[in-house]
Amino acid sequence: MLLLSMHLLLILVFRKGEIVERGSHEELLNEGGYYKDLFYAQSFEDTTKREINAMNKCAYGVV
């Protein structure tokens, strides 16, 4: 899970067996590369899943 990577001092991003990016969470987000794309894609997916689960609970009267 990429959310845990926010606390690491150094993150190495591999793609096809090679290091394509390196830096802290903040540095990699500022670079706007592959890590940033993966991080926000996962964050959006997690948020969407939570929203779907919440809607399902409301539809069945579970709060």
N, CA, C and O atoms as a Tripos MOL2 file, in Angstrom:
@<TRIPOS>MOLECULE
protein
  252   251    63     0     0
PROTEIN
NO_CHARGES

@<TRIPOS>ATOM
      1 N           0.8420   -1.1690    0.0000 N.3       1 MET1
      2 CA          0.0000    0.0000    0.0000 C.3       1 MET1
      3 C           0.8940    1.2410    0.0000 C.2       1 MET1
      4 O           1.7750    1.3940    0.8460 O.2       1 MET1
      5 N           0.6470    2.1090   -0.9570 N.am      2 LEU2
      6 CA          1.4850    3.2970   -1.0970 C.3       2 LEU2
      7 C           1.2910    4.3160    0.0190 C.2       2 LEU2
      8 O           2.1700    5.1490    0.2410 O.2       2 LEU2
      9 N           0.1760    4.2740    0.7190 N.am      3 LEU3
     10 CA         -0.0340    5.2280    1.8120 C.3       3 LEU3
     11 C           1.0280    5.0740    2.8970 C.2       3 LEU3
     12 O           1.3730    6.0520    3.5600 O.2       3 LEU3
     13 N           1.5450    3.8760    3.0870 N.am      4 LEU4
     14 CA          2.5950    3.6510    4.0820 C.3       4 LEU4
     15 C           3.9130    4.2840    3.6630 C.2       4 LEU4
     16 O           4.7430    4.5970    4.5160 O.2       4 LEU4
     17 N           4.1180    4.4760    2.3690 N.am      5 SER5
     18 CA          5.3740    5.0280    1.8680 C.3       5 SER5
     19 C           5.5690    6.4900    2.2620 C.2       5 SER5
     20 O           6.6810    7.0080    2.1590 O.2       5 SER5
     21 N           4.5200    7.1560    2.7060 N.am      6 MET6
     22 CA          4.6130    8.5690    3.0850 C.3       6 MET6
     23 C           5.6060    8.7960    4.2150 C.2       6 MET6
     24 O           6.1050    9.9100    4.3740 O.2       6 MET6
     25 N           5.9030    7.7750    4.9990 N.am      7 HIS7
     26 CA          6.7530    7.9120    6.1790 C.3       7 HIS7
     27 C           8.1950    7.4560    5.9340 C.2       7 HIS7
     28 O           9.0150    7.5080    6.8510 O.2       7 HIS7
     29 N           8.5130    7.0170    4.7400 N.am      8 LEU8
     30 CA          9.8600    6.5390    4.4360 C.3       8 LEU8
     31 C          10.7800    7.6970    4.0540 C.2       8 LEU8
     32 O          10.3410    8.6910    3.4750 O.2       8 LEU8
     33 N          12.0600    7.5520    4.3870 N.am      9 LEU9
     34 CA         13.0390    8.5840    4.0380 C.3       9 LEU9
     35 C          13.4380    8.5140    2.5680 C.2       9 LEU9
     36 O          13.6750    9.5380    1.9280 O.2       9 LEU9
     37 N          13.5090    7.2930    2.0430 N.am     10 LEU10
     38 CA         13.9000    7.1080    0.6470 C.3      10 LEU10
     39 C          13.0210    6.0370    0.0200 C.2      10 LEU10
     40 O          12.8800    4.9400    0.5590 O.2      10 LEU10
     41 N          12.4440    6.3620   -1.1030 N.am     11 ILE11
     42 CA         11.6030    5.4310   -1.8500 C.3      11 ILE11
     43 C          12.2670    5.2130   -3.2000 C.2      11 ILE11
     44 O          12.6310    6.1680   -3.8860 O.2      11 ILE11
     45 N          12.4200    3.9580   -3.5720 N.am     12 LEU12
     46 CA         12.9240    3.6090   -4.8950 C.3      12 LEU12
     47 C          11.7490    3.0870   -5.7070 C.2      12 LEU12
     48 O          11.0380    2.1820   -5.2690 O.2      12 LEU12
     49 N          11.5480    3.6520   -6.8790 N.am     13 VAL13
     50 CA         10.4440    3.2430   -7.7410 C.3      13 VAL13
     51 C          11.0240    2.4290   -8.8880 C.2      13 VAL13
     52 O          11.8440    2.9180   -9.6650 O.2      13 VAL13
     53 N          10.5870    1.1850   -8.9790 N.am     14 PHE14
     54 CA         11.0550    0.2860  -10.0240 C.3      14 PHE14
     55 C           9.9970    0.1470  -11.1100 C.2      14 PHE14
     56 O           8.7970    0.1200  -10.8370 O.2      14 PHE14
     57 N          10.4670    0.0620  -12.3290 N.am     15 ARG15
     58 CA          9.5780   -0.2270  -13.4500 C.3      15 ARG15
     59 C          10.3510   -1.1120  -14.4120 C.2      15 ARG15
     60 O          11.4160   -0.7440  -14.9060 O.2      15 ARG15
     61 N           9.7940   -2.2800  -14.6650 N.am     16 LYS16
     62 CA         10.4400   -3.2650  -15.5400 C.3      16 LYS16
     63 C          11.8500   -3.5970  -15.0600 C.2      16 LYS16
     64 O          12.7720   -3.7470  -15.8620 O.2      16 LYS16
     65 N          12.0070   -3.7110  -13.7300 N.am     17 GLY17
     66 CA         13.2640   -4.1390  -13.1410 C.3      17 GLY17
     67 C          14.3270   -3.0640  -12.9910 C.2      17 GLY17
     68 O          15.4390   -3.3640  -12.5550 O.2      17 GLY17
     69 N          14.0220   -1.8360  -13.3340 N.am     18 GLU18
     70 CA         14.9990   -0.7560  -13.2240 C.3      18 GLU18
     71 C          14.4490    0.3680  -12.3500 C.2      18 GLU18
     72 O          13.2450    0.6260  -12.3320 O.2      18 GLU18
     73 N          15.3490    1.0330  -11.6250 N.am     19 ILE19
     74 CA         14.9440    2.1770  -10.8110 C.3      19 ILE19
     75 C          14.6610    3.3430  -11.7550 C.2      19 ILE19
     76 O          15.5290    3.7750  -12.5140 O.2      19 ILE19
     77 N          13.4280    3.8420  -11.6910 N.am     20 VAL20
     78 CA         13.0520    4.9580  -12.5600 C.3      20 VAL20
     79 C          12.8960    6.2660  -11.7860 C.2      20 VAL20
     80 O          12.9350    7.3470  -12.3730 O.2      20 VAL20
     81 N          12.7170    6.1630  -10.4650 N.am     21 GLU21
     82 CA         12.5950    7.3520   -9.6280 C.3      21 GLU21
     83 C          13.1170    7.0220   -8.2410 C.2      21 GLU21
     84 O          13.0900    5.8680   -7.8150 O.2      21 GLU21
     85 N          13.5930    8.0420   -7.5410 N.am     22 ARG22
     86 CA         14.0180    7.8800   -6.1440 C.3      22 ARG22
     87 C          13.8460    9.2020   -5.4260 C.2      22 ARG22
     88 O          14.0180   10.2780   -5.9980 O.2      22 ARG22
     89 N          13.4950    9.0840   -4.1320 N.am     23 GLY23
     90 CA         13.3210   10.2780   -3.3180 C.3      23 GLY23
     91 C          12.3420   10.0180   -2.1960 C.2      23 GLY23
     92 O          11.8760    8.8940   -2.0080 O.2      23 GLY23
     93 N          12.0340   11.0680   -1.4490 N.am     24 SER24
     94 CA         11.0310   10.9580   -0.3860 C.3      24 SER24
     95 C           9.6430   11.0210   -1.0310 C.2      24 SER24
     96 O           9.5080   11.3090   -2.2200 O.2      24 SER24
     97 N           8.6370   10.7500   -0.2360 N.am     25 HIS25
     98 CA          7.2570   10.8060   -0.7250 C.3      25 HIS25
     99 C           6.9660   12.1840   -1.3220 C.2      25 HIS25
    100 O           6.4350   12.2980   -2.4270 O.2      25 HIS25
    101 N           7.3170   13.2120   -0.5800 N.am     26 GLU26
    102 CA          7.0510   14.5810   -1.0320 C.3      26 GLU26
    103 C           7.8060   14.9110   -2.3190 C.2      26 GLU26
    104 O           7.2490   15.5150   -3.2360 O.2      26 GLU26
    105 N           9.0730   14.5130   -2.3810 N.am     27 GLU27
    106 CA          9.8720   14.7730   -3.5840 C.3      27 GLU27
    107 C           9.2780   14.0840   -4.8030 C.2      27 GLU27
    108 O           9.1930   14.6680   -5.8830 O.2      27 GLU27
    109 N           8.8690   12.8370   -4.6150 N.am     28 LEU28
    110 CA          8.3190   12.0820   -5.7410 C.3      28 LEU28
    111 C           6.9730   12.6410   -6.1990 C.2      28 LEU28
    112 O           6.6820   12.6390   -7.3950 O.2      28 LEU28
    113 N           6.1580   13.1140   -5.2760 N.am     29 LEU29
    114 CA          4.8960   13.7430   -5.6750 C.3      29 LEU29
    115 C           5.1600   15.0320   -6.4480 C.2      29 LEU29
    116 O           4.4610   15.3360   -7.4150 O.2      29 LEU29
    117 N           6.1740   15.7900   -6.0170 N.am     30 ASN30
    118 CA          6.5080   17.0460   -6.7000 C.3      30 ASN30
    119 C           7.0750   16.8160   -8.0900 C.2      30 ASN30
    120 O           6.9160   17.6610   -8.9700 O.2      30 ASN30
    121 N           7.7460   15.6650   -8.3030 N.am     31 GLU31
    122 CA          8.3030   15.3470   -9.6150 C.3      31 GLU31
    123 C           7.2110   15.0980  -10.6430 C.2      31 GLU31
    124 O           7.3890   15.3710  -11.8300 O.2      31 GLU31
    125 N           6.0890   14.5800  -10.1810 N.am     32 GLY32
    126 CA          4.9830   14.3360  -11.1010 C.3      32 GLY32
    127 C           5.1960   13.1580  -12.0330 C.2      32 GLY32
    128 O           4.6990   13.1660  -13.1590 O.2      32 GLY32
    129 N           5.9210   12.1490  -11.5870 N.am     33 GLY33
    130 CA          6.1940   10.9910  -12.4330 C.3      33 GLY33
    131 C           5.3130    9.7880  -12.1390 C.2      33 GLY33
    132 O           4.1520    9.9150  -11.7530 O.2      33 GLY33
    133 N           5.9000    8.6260  -12.3340 N.am     34 TYR34
    134 CA          5.2090    7.3450  -12.1960 C.3      34 TYR34
    135 C           4.6860    7.1430  -10.7700 C.2      34 TYR34
    136 O           3.5550    6.6920  -10.5880 O.2      34 TYR34
    137 N           5.4910    7.4700   -9.7660 N.am     35 TYR35
    138 CA          5.0730    7.3090   -8.3640 C.3      35 TYR35
    139 C           3.8190    8.1280   -8.0850 C.2      35 TYR35
    140 O           2.8690    7.6310   -7.4820 O.2      35 TYR35
    141 N           3.8190    9.3760   -8.5220 N.am     36 LYS36
    142 CA          2.6580   10.2420   -8.2940 C.3      36 LYS36
    143 C           1.4120    9.6450   -8.9370 C.2      36 LYS36
    144 O           0.3430    9.6300   -8.3270 O.2      36 LYS36
    145 N           1.5460    9.1570  -10.1560 N.am     37 ASP37
    146 CA          0.4040    8.5380  -10.8390 C.3      37 ASP37
    147 C          -0.1160    7.3390  -10.0550 C.2      37 ASP37
    148 O          -1.3230    7.1920   -9.8640 O.2      37 ASP37
    149 N           0.7980    6.4840   -9.6020 N.am     38 LEU38
    150 CA          0.3990    5.3000   -8.8330 C.3      38 LEU38
    151 C          -0.2400    5.6900   -7.5070 C.2      38 LEU38
    152 O          -1.2570    5.1210   -7.1100 O.2      38 LEU38
    153 N           0.3560    6.6600   -6.8250 N.am     39 PHE39
    154 CA         -0.1460    7.0780   -5.5180 C.3      39 PHE39
    155 C          -1.5750    7.6010   -5.6250 C.2      39 PHE39
    156 O          -2.4460    7.1910   -4.8590 O.2      39 PHE39
    157 N          -1.8160    8.5000   -6.5690 N.am     40 TYR40
    158 CA         -3.1540    9.0780   -6.6920 C.3      40 TYR40
    159 C          -4.1580    8.0820   -7.2600 C.2      40 TYR40
    160 O          -5.3380    8.1340   -6.9140 O.2      40 TYR40
    161 N          -3.7120    7.1830   -8.1180 N.am     41 ALA41
    162 CA         -4.6200    6.1450   -8.6220 C.3      41 ALA41
    163 C          -5.0750    5.2560   -7.4760 C.2      41 ALA41
    164 O          -6.2560    4.9230   -7.3840 O.2      41 ALA41
    165 N          -4.1540    4.8670   -6.6010 N.am     42 GLN42
    166 CA         -4.5120    4.0200   -5.4640 C.3      42 GLN42
    167 C          -5.3860    4.7830   -4.4770 C.2      42 GLN42
    168 O          -6.3440    4.2240   -3.9430 O.2      42 GLN42
    169 N          -5.0740    6.0370   -4.2320 N.am     43 SER43
    170 CA         -5.8720    6.8470   -3.3060 C.3      43 SER43
    171 C          -7.2980    6.9910   -3.8160 C.2      43 SER43
    172 O          -8.2460    6.8870   -3.0370 O.2      43 SER43
    173 N          -7.4610    7.2290   -5.1140 N.am     44 PHE44
    174 CA         -8.7860    7.3710   -5.7080 C.3      44 PHE44
    175 C          -9.5480    6.0620   -5.6170 C.2      44 PHE44
    176 O         -10.7370    6.0480   -5.3000 O.2      44 PHE44
    177 N          -8.8510    4.9440   -5.8980 N.am     45 GLU45
    178 CA         -9.4870    3.6290   -5.8360 C.3      45 GLU45
    179 C          -9.9680    3.3330   -4.4200 C.2      45 GLU45
    180 O         -11.0860    2.8530   -4.2380 O.2      45 GLU45
    181 N          -9.1370    3.6120   -3.4150 N.am     46 ASP46
    182 CA         -9.5180    3.3740   -2.0200 C.3      46 ASP46
    183 C         -10.7150    4.2350   -1.6240 C.2      46 ASP46
    184 O         -11.6300    3.7610   -0.9510 O.2      46 ASP46
    185 N         -10.7050    5.5060   -2.0450 N.am     47 THR47
    186 CA        -11.8120    6.4090   -1.7330 C.3      47 THR47
    187 C         -13.0960    5.9190   -2.3860 C.2      47 THR47
    188 O         -14.1540    5.9180   -1.7580 O.2      47 THR47
    189 N         -13.0050    5.5050   -3.6350 N.am     48 THR48
    190 CA        -14.1770    5.0180   -4.3530 C.3      48 THR48
    191 C         -14.7450    3.7850   -3.6760 C.2      48 THR48
    192 O         -15.9630    3.6630   -3.5410 O.2      48 THR48
    193 N         -13.8900    2.8710   -3.2490 N.am     49 LYS49
    194 CA        -14.3610    1.6620   -2.5610 C.3      49 LYS49
    195 C         -15.0740    2.0210   -1.2650 C.2      49 LYS49
    196 O         -16.1140    1.4420   -0.9500 O.2      49 LYS49
    197 N         -14.5240    2.9710   -0.5100 N.am     50 ARG50
    198 CA        -15.1660    3.3950    0.7450 C.3      50 ARG50
    199 C         -16.5290    4.0190    0.4720 C.2      50 ARG50
    200 O         -17.4900    3.7630    1.1970 O.2      50 ARG50
    201 N         -16.6110    4.8390   -0.5750 N.am     51 GLU51
    202 CA        -17.8830    5.4780   -0.9130 C.3      51 GLU51
    203 C         -18.9220    4.4450   -1.3380 C.2      51 GLU51
    204 O         -20.0890    4.5480   -0.9620 O.2      51 GLU51
    205 N         -18.5070    3.4600   -2.1130 N.am     52 ILE52
    206 CA        -19.4260    2.4050   -2.5480 C.3      52 ILE52
    207 C         -19.9110    1.6130   -1.3460 C.2      52 ILE52
    208 O         -21.1020    1.3190   -1.2390 O.2      52 ILE52
    209 N         -19.0110    1.2660   -0.4460 N.am     53 ASN53
    210 CA        -19.4030    0.5270    0.7630 C.3      53 ASN53
    211 C         -20.3780    1.3340    1.6060 C.2      53 ASN53
    212 O         -21.3450    0.7830    2.1320 O.2      53 ASN53
    213 N         -20.1340    2.6320    1.7400 N.am     54 ALA54
    214 CA        -21.0310    3.4890    2.5260 C.3      54 ALA54
    215 C         -22.4110    3.5560    1.8850 C.2      54 ALA54
    216 O         -23.4240    3.4920    2.5800 O.2      54 ALA54
    217 N         -22.4540    3.6840    0.5570 N.am     55 MET55
    218 CA        -23.7430    3.7340   -0.1330 C.3      55 MET55
    219 C         -24.4980    2.4190    0.0190 C.2      55 MET55
    220 O         -25.7140    2.4140    0.2100 O.2      55 MET55
    221 N         -23.7760    1.3060   -0.0670 N.am     56 ASN56
    222 CA        -24.4100   -0.0020    0.0930 C.3      56 ASN56
    223 C         -24.9940   -0.1550    1.4890 C.2      56 ASN56
    224 O         -26.0930   -0.6860    1.6450 O.2      56 ASN56
    225 N         -24.2730    0.3020    2.5020 N.am     57 LYS57
    226 CA        -24.7780    0.2140    3.8740 C.3      57 LYS57
    227 C         -26.0440    1.0450    4.0330 C.2      57 LYS57
    228 O         -26.9970    0.6080    4.6770 O.2      57 LYS57
    229 N         -26.0580    2.2370    3.4520 N.am     58 CYS58
    230 CA        -27.2440    3.0930    3.5420 C.3      58 CYS58
    231 C         -28.4220    2.4600    2.8100 C.2      58 CYS58
    232 O         -29.5600    2.5350    3.2750 O.2      58 CYS58
    233 N         -28.1530    1.8420    1.6760 N.am     59 ALA59
    234 CA        -29.2230    1.2170    0.8950 C.3      59 ALA59
    235 C         -29.8760    0.0850    1.6670 C.2      59 ALA59
    236 O         -31.0640   -0.1850    1.4920 O.2      59 ALA59
    237 N         -29.1060   -0.5780    2.5200 N.am     60 TYR60
    238 CA        -29.6410   -1.6980    3.3000 C.3      60 TYR60
    239 C         -30.0110   -1.2820    4.7200 C.2      60 TYR60
    240 O         -30.3570   -2.1280    5.5440 O.2      60 TYR60
    241 N         -29.9410    0.0070    5.0070 N.am     61 GLY61
    242 CA        -30.3330    0.4980    6.3200 C.3      61 GLY61
    243 C         -29.3080    0.2650    7.4110 C.2      61 GLY61
    244 O         -29.6480    0.3200    8.5920 O.2      61 GLY61
    245 N         -28.0660    0.0060    7.0480 N.am     62 VAL62
    246 CA        -27.0000   -0.1920    8.0330 C.3      62 VAL62
    247 C         -26.2070    1.0990    8.1070 C.2      62 VAL62
    248 O         -25.6770    1.5620    7.0970 O.2      62 VAL62
    249 N         -26.1210    1.6790    9.2830 N.am     63 VAL63
    250 CA        -25.3720    2.9400    9.4250 C.3      63 VAL63
    251 C         -24.3360    2.7850   10.5100 C.2      63 VAL63
    252 O         -23.5950    3.7260   10.7940 O.2      63 VAL63
@<TRIPOS>BOND
     1     1     2 1
     2     2     3 1
     3     3     4 2
     4     3     5 am
     5     5     6 1
     6     6     7 1
     7     7     8 2
     8     7     9 am
     9     9    10 1
    10    10    11 1
    11    11    12 2
    12    11    13 am
    13    13    14 1
    14    14    15 1
    15    15    16 2
    16    15    17 am
    17    17    18 1
    18    18    19 1
    19    19    20 2
    20    19    21 am
    21    21    22 1
    22    22    23 1
    23    23    24 2
    24    23    25 am
    25    25    26 1
    26    26    27 1
    27    27    28 2
    28    27    29 am
    29    29    30 1
    30    30    31 1
    31    31    32 2
    32    31    33 am
    33    33    34 1
    34    34    35 1
    35    35    36 2
    36    35    37 am
    37    37    38 1
    38    38    39 1
    39    39    40 2
    40    39    41 am
    41    41    42 1
    42    42    43 1
    43    43    44 2
    44    43    45 am
    45    45    46 1
    46    46    47 1
    47    47    48 2
    48    47    49 am
    49    49    50 1
    50    50    51 1
    51    51    52 2
    52    51    53 am
    53    53    54 1
    54    54    55 1
    55    55    56 2
    56    55    57 am
    57    57    58 1
    58    58    59 1
    59    59    60 2
    60    59    61 am
    61    61    62 1
    62    62    63 1
    63    63    64 2
    64    63    65 am
    65    65    66 1
    66    66    67 1
    67    67    68 2
    68    67    69 am
    69    69    70 1
    70    70    71 1
    71    71    72 2
    72    71    73 am
    73    73    74 1
    74    74    75 1
    75    75    76 2
    76    75    77 am
    77    77    78 1
    78    78    79 1
    79    79    80 2
    80    79    81 am
    81    81    82 1
    82    82    83 1
    83    83    84 2
    84    83    85 am
    85    85    86 1
    86    86    87 1
    87    87    88 2
    88    87    89 am
    89    89    90 1
    90    90    91 1
    91    91    92 2
    92    91    93 am
    93    93    94 1
    94    94    95 1
    95    95    96 2
    96    95    97 am
    97    97    98 1
    98    98    99 1
    99    99   100 2
   100    99   101 am
   101   101   102 1
   102   102   103 1
   103   103   104 2
   104   103   105 am
   105   105   106 1
   106   106   107 1
   107   107   108 2
   108   107   109 am
   109   109   110 1
   110   110   111 1
   111   111   112 2
   112   111   113 am
   113   113   114 1
   114   114   115 1
   115   115   116 2
   116   115   117 am
   117   117   118 1
   118   118   119 1
   119   119   120 2
   120   119   121 am
   121   121   122 1
   122   122   123 1
   123   123   124 2
   124   123   125 am
   125   125   126 1
   126   126   127 1
   127   127   128 2
   128   127   129 am
   129   129   130 1
   130   130   131 1
   131   131   132 2
   132   131   133 am
   133   133   134 1
   134   134   135 1
   135   135   136 2
   136   135   137 am
   137   137   138 1
   138   138   139 1
   139   139   140 2
   140   139   141 am
   141   141   142 1
   142   142   143 1
   143   143   144 2
   144   143   145 am
   145   145   146 1
   146   146   147 1
   147   147   148 2
   148   147   149 am
   149   149   150 1
   150   150   151 1
   151   151   152 2
   152   151   153 am
   153   153   154 1
   154   154   155 1
   155   155   156 2
   156   155   157 am
   157   157   158 1
   158   158   159 1
   159   159   160 2
   160   159   161 am
   161   161   162 1
   162   162   163 1
   163   163   164 2
   164   163   165 am
   165   165   166 1
   166   166   167 1
   167   167   168 2
   168   167   169 am
   169   169   170 1
   170   170   171 1
   171   171   172 2
   172   171   173 am
   173   173   174 1
   174   174   175 1
   175   175   176 2
   176   175   177 am
   177   177   178 1
   178   178   179 1
   179   179   180 2
   180   179   181 am
   181   181   182 1
   182   182   183 1
   183   183   184 2
   184   183   185 am
   185   185   186 1
   186   186   187 1
   187   187   188 2
   188   187   189 am
   189   189   190 1
   190   190   191 1
   191   191   192 2
   192   191   193 am
   193   193   194 1
   194   194   195 1
   195   195   196 2
   196   195   197 am
   197   197   198 1
   198   198   199 1
   199   199   200 2
   200   199   201 am
   201   201   202 1
   202   202   203 1
   203   203   204 2
   204   203   205 am
   205   205   206 1
   206   206   207 1
   207   207   208 2
   208   207   209 am
   209   209   210 1
   210   210   211 1
   211   211   212 2
   212   211   213 am
   213   213   214 1
   214   214   215 1
   215   215   216 2
   216   215   217 am
   217   217   218 1
   218   218   219 1
   219   219   220 2
   220   219   221 am
   221   221   222 1
   222   222   223 1
   223   223   224 2
   224   223   225 am
   225   225   226 1
   226   226   227 1
   227   227   228 2
   228   227   229 am
   229   229   230 1
   230   230   231 1
   231   231   232 2
   232   231   233 am
   233   233   234 1
   234   234   235 1
   235   235   236 2
   236   235   237 am
   237   237   238 1
   238   238   239 1
   239   239   240 2
   240   239   241 am
   241   241   242 1
   242   242   243 1
   243   243   244 2
   244   243   245 am
   245   245   246 1
   246   246   247 1
   247   247   248 2
   248   247   249 am
   249   249   250 1
   250   250   251 1
   251   251   252 2
@<TRIPOS>SUBSTRUCTURE
     1 MET1         2 RESIDUE 1 A MET
     2 LEU2         6 RESIDUE 1 A LEU
     3 LEU3        10 RESIDUE 1 A LEU
     4 LEU4        14 RESIDUE 1 A LEU
     5 SER5        18 RESIDUE 1 A SER
     6 MET6        22 RESIDUE 1 A MET
     7 HIS7        26 RESIDUE 1 A HIS
     8 LEU8        30 RESIDUE 1 A LEU
     9 LEU9        34 RESIDUE 1 A LEU
    10 LEU10       38 RESIDUE 1 A LEU
    11 ILE11       42 RESIDUE 1 A ILE
    12 LEU12       46 RESIDUE 1 A LEU
    13 VAL13       50 RESIDUE 1 A VAL
    14 PHE14       54 RESIDUE 1 A PHE
    15 ARG15       58 RESIDUE 1 A ARG
    16 LYS16       62 RESIDUE 1 A LYS
    17 GLY17       66 RESIDUE 1 A GLY
    18 GLU18       70 RESIDUE 1 A GLU
    19 ILE19       74 RESIDUE 1 A ILE
    20 VAL20       78 RESIDUE 1 A VAL
    21 GLU21       82 RESIDUE 1 A GLU
    22 ARG22       86 RESIDUE 1 A ARG
    23 GLY23       90 RESIDUE 1 A GLY
    24 SER24       94 RESIDUE 1 A SER
    25 HIS25       98 RESIDUE 1 A HIS
    26 GLU26      102 RESIDUE 1 A GLU
    27 GLU27      106 RESIDUE 1 A GLU
    28 LEU28      110 RESIDUE 1 A LEU
    29 LEU29      114 RESIDUE 1 A LEU
    30 ASN30      118 RESIDUE 1 A ASN
    31 GLU31      122 RESIDUE 1 A GLU
    32 GLY32      126 RESIDUE 1 A GLY
    33 GLY33      130 RESIDUE 1 A GLY
    34 TYR34      134 RESIDUE 1 A TYR
    35 TYR35      138 RESIDUE 1 A TYR
    36 LYS36      142 RESIDUE 1 A LYS
    37 ASP37      146 RESIDUE 1 A ASP
    38 LEU38      150 RESIDUE 1 A LEU
    39 PHE39      154 RESIDUE 1 A PHE
    40 TYR40      158 RESIDUE 1 A TYR
    41 ALA41      162 RESIDUE 1 A ALA
    42 GLN42      166 RESIDUE 1 A GLN
    43 SER43      170 RESIDUE 1 A SER
    44 PHE44      174 RESIDUE 1 A PHE
    45 GLU45      178 RESIDUE 1 A GLU
    46 ASP46      182 RESIDUE 1 A ASP
    47 THR47      186 RESIDUE 1 A THR
    48 THR48      190 RESIDUE 1 A THR
    49 LYS49      194 RESIDUE 1 A LYS
    50 ARG50      198 RESIDUE 1 A ARG
    51 GLU51      202 RESIDUE 1 A GLU
    52 ILE52      206 RESIDUE 1 A ILE
    53 ASN53      210 RESIDUE 1 A ASN
    54 ALA54      214 RESIDUE 1 A ALA
    55 MET55      218 RESIDUE 1 A MET
    56 ASN56      222 RESIDUE 1 A ASN
    57 LYS57      226 RESIDUE 1 A LYS
    58 CYS58      230 RESIDUE 1 A CYS
    59 ALA59      234 RESIDUE 1 A ALA
    60 TYR60      238 RESIDUE 1 A TYR
    61 GLY61      242 RESIDUE 1 A GLY
    62 VAL62      246 RESIDUE 1 A VAL
    63 VAL63      250 RESIDUE 1 A VAL
